[in-house]
């Protein structure tokens, strides 16, 4: 199917089917918006009961219109949608926007009605936005189409916005006007059975009027396709997304709202990170970030400076910038020498630079110029708290004047308080400088600029195919019959086939067998009960560690067998695993599980018995490459433990990265495996060793 959506977003002729003479109806509002906002093409109202609508000749049906129609906006009751779509197909209409609701989002008969609707659309080769949407908008003066029922038309700019929520779309357009964010195109996709967010990404990828893509997403219809498209686009244009459904309640609401199950938030985080998409926690955060991409360059580094006329906001800015990966650098001696003659002794001539409340617009001009001239500073945040007698407009003008002299260094402004705020913000926005009310907003935005710059500089490293024994692993999986849980030896066999280092182990049937196994693997050893019915061995006393001699081993065998038989009398004991005991190392966990929408998700984090309590883990969508593995290893909160604390040497990050990529390859190669946990994977300065692992197969493997 063609990806071009020009018939919908750049039409020459639009029919509004179901428009009305009655004010305050959706059909009337959409037609009024198209006319009042100066659509450059022709518009044709369709209403069988009115000769004219909005002083324009109306037609009884789309078939009665004598001219070709590119786009039909359908605003009729849901029962009337199928015959109207059929007529549009007969007419040769190429694009549809179905505002009408009452389809899949309602469940029951609505699901089948939507399926039939899509069938008709595809039969005629049309493309459809909706149903259950609020319309589309293209603010490009060459088109000037507002086919929505939103009350406002945003200024034209380079941001394209796709929203899965119609009502939120109305608010978004209001926000855009208030924040001064120029919108190129806006699409409310509704139930998205045909035109999806992925289709719009493809449409906007090479559109010169689109410089940044904003998304409100409730679910991903095709996450892997999104990853493929978005990771390509973000090398050229930023994508900023709000994904709702972070909480369990939010996920359930998002599911019922869109008629599709929301993916787990860990999967969403992984997907967006791998695609280079900037995730915003709220619509407010999304606009904070979007404002910075409206005209600011990307910072060359994370080194920044803060300029303020009040100590408190400067400290708040510093506190907010650090978690965003920004570094408040020490100012050079030359910069301080330049500033000292200009300010009273009460001023703080370091970073943040506090000029105190008496600083006028001229002081902002001089100080900001000194900061941006400093070779160690690659961006700046200028904060103004309005004291009596100093106008925000004058300070804004000073900031604009200096920023123009340093086009390679982004400058963000914070204008606190209400006095003169509107005029000051307008001055800054006209110059492409984002102006915020709070320092935290500016910090978020500058952090987004930094992350996008780093993503664009990141090399494209392909996923490597590592040498593994795929067939050996598959043989193990195929010979399990109806059993879902692999035995310890089977798990070790799979890990060995994929080159994942394990502690040597042997299965023993009796104490004498165990003694022979221990001499082979080498003391000290660990003894583990082997039973398909026992999943958590420690809970039934099924693990004994630190066995140094044969006498201890045989005694442990007898005691453990007796204890397990009492704790789990129904369990069938296949024997015991004798495994060399590995001491020391730092405990990590590596594994994967299958997400219904996203496929296999690879996990890494700090391991051991506290993994579920600490939850210091990261996920990525398989397959992962070397850079993804690096991000996972260095992205956990406890990375300092791996780097070494109190004089301990760092672990072997290369060996950990290798295991992550091998586990990822296993997840892709063997879809029969539902879950793999290697916990702990002990990390040493010179290698890693898998000590314990669990593999669970899919139900119908």
N, C-alpha and C positions, 0 to 999 in steps of 0.2 A: 504493500500500500504506500502511496506517495506520502512523503513526510511534510511537504510544503502545505502550510495552512494559510496561504495568502488569501484564499477566498473568504476566510473567516476574519483575518486580521487586517487585510488590505483590500477590501471589496470596492468595486466601482458602483454596484447597485445592491441595495438592501431592501428586503420586504419584511415588514413587521406584521406577522400573522396573529390576529387576536388583539390588535390594538383597539382602544376604546375612546369614546368621546368623554367618558366620565373621569373627571380629575381624581387623582389619588389612587387610581388603579395602576397595576404594574404595566399593563400594555400601553396606557396613556403616557406614563412617566418615561418609558423607554423611547417611544416615538418623539416625545418632547425633548429628551436629551439629545437624540440624533440631530434633530432640527436646530435646537438652540445652541448647540456647541459647534455648529458650522461644518457638518459632514461634507466633504468635498465631492461626494458622489451623489447618486440619485436615491431617493427613498420612496417606497411604495407601501402605504397602509393597506392592510387586507382586513376587511370587516364586511360580512354579507348584509349587515343591517344598517349601514350608514354610507351615503354617497360621498361624504368628505369627513376626514378626521384631521384636526389641527390645521384646518384650511387647506388640506391637500386632498386631491381626488383619491378616493378609496376604491378598492376592487373587491368583488365578492369572493374570489379565491386567487391563489397564486397563479393558477392556470389562465386566469383572465388578464394578467399583466402582459402587455404587448412586447415588452423589452426583456432581454436576458437578465437573470438575477444571479448574483454571486452568492449572496448570503441571505438566509431566511432566519429571522428571530421568531421563535414560536412561543406564544404566550396564550395558550388555550387550555381548557380543562383536560386532565390526563386522558379521558376517554376519546377526546378528539385528536390527540397527538398522532396516533398511527395513520389515520386517513390523510392528515395534513402532510406528514412525512412522505407518504405515497405520492401525493400530488407534487410535492417538491421534487421528488425523483423523476416524475414524468416531465416536469418543467425543465429539467436539466440544471437545477440548483446544485452548486458544488459544495456549499458549506451550510451547516445548521448550528444554531444556538438554541437549545431547548431549555427555556426558563421553567416550564411546567414541572411540578413535583408529583410524587405519588408512585414512584417506581421502586427500584431495588431497596432504597432506604426505608421503605415501609414494610419490607418482608412479604411473605405470602404471595398473593397473585402479582404483586408489583415486580417480583423477581422475573417471572415469566414474561410480563409485559415489557420489561427492559430488554430481555433477550430477543424478543421479536422485533423490538425497535431497532436494535443493533443489526439484526439480520437484514431489515429493510434498507438501512443506511448503507451497508456493505454491498447489497445487491445493486444499488444504483451508483456505487463508487463515490459516495459523498463522505465528508468528514463531519463529525458532530461533537460540539462542546455541550456538556450536560448529559442527561436531564438534571433537574434540581439544582440549577445554578443561578447566578445573578447577572450573567452576561459577560461581554468583552469590551475592551476599550483600547484605542490606539490614539495617543495624544500627538503623534507626529503631525505637524501642520499640513503635510502633504495628504493626510488621511482625515484626521480630526474626527474620529468615530467614537462616540460614547453610547454603545448599545448596552447600557446597564440601567438599573433603576436607582443608582446611587445619586444623591442630591448634589454632588460636587464633581467638578472636572479638575483634576490635578494639573499643575504646570507641566509642560513638556520637559523631559530630561532623559537620562540614559538608564533608568532602572526599569526592569521588567518584573512584574509580580504575578505569580500563580498562586491561587488560594483554593484549598479544598472546601472552605467554608464560605458560603455566600454572604451571610450576615457579617462575618468578620471582614469580608472584602469591603463592605460599606465603610466600616471603621478605618480600615487601612487607607482608603482613599482620602478620608477626612484627615487622618494623621499626616499623609503626604503633603496636603495643603498646609497644615499647621507647621510642619517641620521644614517646609520649603524643599522637599525632595521631589525632583523632577521625575515623572513617570513616562516611560516610552510606551509600554503596553501593559495591560492588566487582563488576566483571564481567570474567571471563576469556573473551575472544571466540574464542580458538582460530583455526580456519581462516577464520572470518568470511565464509562464502558468503552468509549472509542478514543477520543483525544485525551491523552494522559499528560502528567507532568513530564514524562520522558519525551513525548512528542514535542512539547513546547521547548524543552531544552534543545532539541535538534533544530527547531525553527529559529531559536534565538542565537544559536552557536555562531553563525556567520552574519547575523543581522548587524549592520554598522550602527543602527540607532540604539542598540542595547549594549551597555557597558558593564552592568552588574545585574545579577538575577537574584530575586528575592522569592522565597517559597514558604508557604504555610502548608504543612503536610500532616495528614492524619494517618495515612498508611501508604506503603509503597507497593504498587501493584506488581512491579517486576524489579526487585531490588538489584539483581545482578546486572540487568540492562542499565539501570540508573548508575551503578558504579562505573560501568564501561563509558557511558556518555559523560557523566559529571567529571570524572577524573581527567578526561581530555579537555573539557571546557575550562576547568579551573586553572589550567596552565596559561590561559589567556584572559579569562574574565572571572571575577569572584562570584561565587554562589553562596548566599547566606540563607539558612533554613531554620525555621521554627518547626520542630516536630512535637506535636502534642501527644499526650498519653504516657508521660513519664511515670506517673503513679498508677497503681493498680486500678483505682477508681477512674482516673483519666483515660487509661487504656480501654476500660470497659465502655466509657462514654463515647470515646472515639470510634469504637467498634460499632456500637448501635447507631451512631450518627452517620456512618458512611457505608454500613452494610458489609464491612470487611474486618477481619480480626487484626488488631494492631500488633505489630511485632514487638518483641521485648526491647526495652530501652538500651540494654547492653548491645544488642545487635544493631540498633540504629546508630549508636555512638560509633561502633566499629565501622559501619558502612560510610558514614559521613567523614570520619577521619581518613579512611583510605581513599575517598574521592576528593579530598582537599576542600571539602565544603565546610564553611564556618557555621557552627551551630550556635544559635541564639536561644537563650532560655525563655524569652518572652518576645512579644511583638515590640515592646519598648526597646529591648536590647537589639532587636533586628534593625530598628530605625536608627539607633545610636551608631551601629556599624555602617549602615547604608549611607548615612550622612558623610562619613569619612571617605567613602569611595566615590563621592560625587565630584571631586576635583582635586583631591590631594594625591601627591606622589607616594610611592611605597618607600618606607624608610630603608636606608642602606644597611642599618644594623639595629640592635635593640637599645643602643645608647641614646638616652633622652634627657631633657632638662625641663624643669618646671619653674615658671615665673609667676609671682603672685604679689598682691599688695596686702595680704593677710596670712599670718602664719598657719592658722587652723586649716583652711582649705588646701594650703600647700602640703601639709602633712597628710591630709586625707588623700590627696592625689598621689603622693609617694607610696602610701600604703596600698592604694588600689592598683598602681602600675606594676609593683613587684610580682603579684600573682599572674599578671598578664605577660610575664617574661620580659618586661622592660627593665633596663638598668639605668638608675640615676647616677651618672658618672661624676667624678670629681672634676670641677672646672680647672682649666689650665691656668698657670700663673699669669700668663699674658691677659687672659680674660678678666681675672680678678683685679689685676693692675689697672685695666681699662675702666672697671666699674668703681673702684674705690673713691676716686675724686668726685663721683656723681651723686653719692648717697650719704646720708647722715650715719653716724656710728651705730645707731639703733638697727640699721638694716643688716640682714643676714646675707653675706656675700658668699654663699655656697649653694649647693643644689639640694632642695629647692631654694631659689633666689627670692627672698622676702624683702621687697622694697619698702615695706610698711605703708600705712594708710595714706600718708601725705603724697605718695607718688602720683604724678599727673600723667597725662597722655604722652608728653615728651619723654618722661622716664621710661614708659613702656617701650617707646620707639627705640631709645638708646640701649636699654637692657636686653630687649629681644634681639636686636642687631648683634650685640656682643655675644649672646648665647649661640646664635645660629652661625656666627663667624668662627666659633670655637671648633677646631677640627675633630674633637672627640664627641661632639654633639651632632646627632643625625636627625633629631626631631625635637619638637618643643610643645609644651602645653602652657598657654597663657591664661591665668585666672585673674578675674577682676571682680572685687566686691565693692559696690558703689558707695563711697563715702560722700558726705555733703560737698557740693560744689564741683564735683568731677563727673562729666557726662559719659555714659557708656558709649555713645556714638563716637566721641572723640577718641576714646581708647580703642574702639573697634577700628577706626580709621588708621590709627597708629599701627595696629597689628597687621592690617591689610598691606600697608605701605612696606613694612619690613618683610613680610612673607613673600611679596613679589620679587624681592631681591635674591631669594634663596629657593628657586623653583624645584630643587631636588630634595628639599627637606620639608616633610609635612609639619604643618602648624595647626593645632587644634585650640579652640578657645572655650573658656568657661566664663559665662556672665551670670553671676549670682545676684539674687534680689530681683525686684520687679522694675525698679526705677530705670527708665530708658532702655529696658531689655529688648522690647520689640524693635526699636530703631537700630540698636546695636547689632542684634541678630541679623536683621535685614542687610545691613552694611557688610557683615561678614559673609553671609550666604551669597550675596551678589558676587563676591570675590572667590567663591568656592571654598571658603573656610568654614568648617562645621562649628557651630556654637552650641554649647550645652549649658544646662542649668546647674548640674552637679559634677564634681570632679570624677566620680566613679564612672559616669557615662563616657567622659573623654578617655579615661584609662582603658575601658573596654574597647572603644573604637580604635585607639592607637595599637592595642594588642592585636586586634583583627588585621590591621594593616601589616603588622610585623609577621603574623602567621601566614598571611597570603603571600608576602614577599618570600618567605622561607620555602613555602610550597612550590612557588614558581621556579625557585633556584634549585629545587631538589631534582637530581638526575632521574631519568626514566630507566630504572633497573628492572629487567624482566624476572619473572619467577623462574627459578632454576629447577630443572629436573635432576634430582640427585640419584646416584646409583643405588638401587634397592632391589630386593628379591620379591617382587610383587606377587609372583605365583606362589611362593612359599607361604606368604601371609594369607592369600586367598584359599589355599588348601586347608589351612587351620580353620578358617571361618566356615568353609563348606562342610567340614566333617563334624560339626557340632550337633547335627540333627535338629530337634525341637528346642534344644537348650539355648537360652539367651545369654547366660553368663559364662564367659570363658574361664577355664581353670587357670591357676597361677602359672603352670608350665606353658599352657597355650598362649597366655598373655606374653610371657617371656619370649616365646617363639615368634610372635608377631613383631614385638619390639626389635628382636634380633634381626629379623628379615629386613627391617627398615633402618638398620645401622644405629639404633639407639642403645648406648652403652647400659648394661645392666649388671647387677651384682651376680656372680656365678651362683647357680642353684641346681639341686638335684631333687627328684621326687623319691622318697623312701617309703617302703611298705611296712618295715618293722625296725626295731632298734638296731639290729646288726646292719641292716641296709643303710640306716641313718649314719652309723659310724663310718662305713665305707664312703658314703657321700661327703661327710665332713672332711675326711682326709683328702678327698679330691679337690673340694672347693677351698679348703684351708680354714683353720681356726683363726679367730673366734667366729662362731656361727649363730644364726638366728633360726629358730624352729617355728614353723607356721602350720597350723592345721589346714588340710585341704578337703573341702566339702562343698558341693554345689549348693547346698542349703544354707551355708553360713557366709554371709556377705561381710559383716563387720566382725572380724576375728577377735579383736581385743575385747569385745563385749561378752564373749563366752570363755575368756581365758585361753584363746587359741594362738597366742604368740608368746614366745620366750626368747629373750635376747641375752647377749653376752655370755654364751656358752663357750668355755675355753678348753674343756677336756672331754674325752670319750665317756668317762664316768658321769660327768655332769649331763652330757647329752642323753645317755640312756635313762638316767633318773628323770630328766625333764620330759622325756617321751612318755613314760609311765604316768607321771603326775598330770601332764596335760591331757592325755587321752582320757584319764579318769574324770578330770574336771569338765572337759567338754561333753563327755557322755552324760554327765548329770545336768549340765546347763542346757544342752540341746539334744535331748534323747532321741528325737526323730531324725536327726541329721545322719546321712550316710557318709562315713569317713573313708576317703580314697587313699589316705596316707598323710604324710607330712612333708613339707618342703624344707629342705636343709639349704640355707643360703648363707654365703659369706657375709659377715656383719661388717658394714661400712660405717666407720666412726668419723665424726667431724663433718665438715661441709655446712653449707647454708641451705636450708630447706626451701625449695621452690615447688610449684605445681604447674604442670603442663597438661593440656588435654584438649578435647573438642567435644562438641555436642551438635546435634542437628536442630536448626530452627526451621519451622514449617515453611516460612517465606524466604528466608535468607540462605538456607542450606547449611553446610558445616561451618561452625564458628570455632576458631582456635582460641584457647585461653592460656594466659600466663599470669603468674602472680607469686606472692610469698606463700609457701606451702606449710605442711605440718598439720597439727590438730586444730589450729586456730583459723584455718583458711575461711571457714564459713562465718566466723565471728568478725574477722578483720575485713574480709571482702576486698582485699587489696589485689584485685585482678583486673586484667584488660583483655578485651576480645578483638579479633579481627576476622573478617570473612575470608575463608579459604578459597583459592590458594594464596599464600602470602609469599612475598619476596624478601630479600635481605634487609631492605629499608623498613618494611613492615615489622620484621622481627626486631630490628634495632629500636623502633618506636615502642614496641611492647616492653622490651627489657628496661628501657630508660624512662618509661611513662608511668610506672607504678609509684605509689607514694613512698614505698620503702626501698627505693633504689639505693639509698645510702648504705643499707645493709649489704647489698651486693657489691658496692664500691669499696666496702671495708670501713669499719669503725674501730676506734681505739687502737690504731696501728695494724689492724688486720689487712692482709693484701686483698686486692679486688678478686672477684671470681673470674672464671674463664668465660667472658661474654661471648666469644666466638663459638665456643662449644654449646652454650645455651641457645644461641641463634641457630646453630646447625640442627639441634634437636627440634626447635620450633618449626623449622622448615620441613623436617622429615615427618613430623606429626601432621603438618598441613597436607603434605603429599599423601600420607596414609588416609586422611579424611576424604580426599578427593578420589583416590584409587579404590577404596573399599566402602562404598555407600551402605553396605550391609551393617557396618559398625555404627550403632546409634550414639554411643558415648565411650570416651576413653579418658581415664584419669591416671596420670602418673604423679603420685603423691606419697612420699616426697621424691623429687628429682634433686639429689644432692649436688650442689655446685661447689667446686673446689677451684683453687687458683690455676690448676692444670687439668681441667676436664670436668665431666659430670658423670653421675651414676644414678640410674633409675633403681630405686630400692623396692618400691611397692607400686603396683598398677592394677587397674581394673578395666575390663572391656565388657560392654553390654551390647548385644546385637539387636537389630531391629526385630520387631515381632514376627514378621514374615520374611525372614532373610533367605 
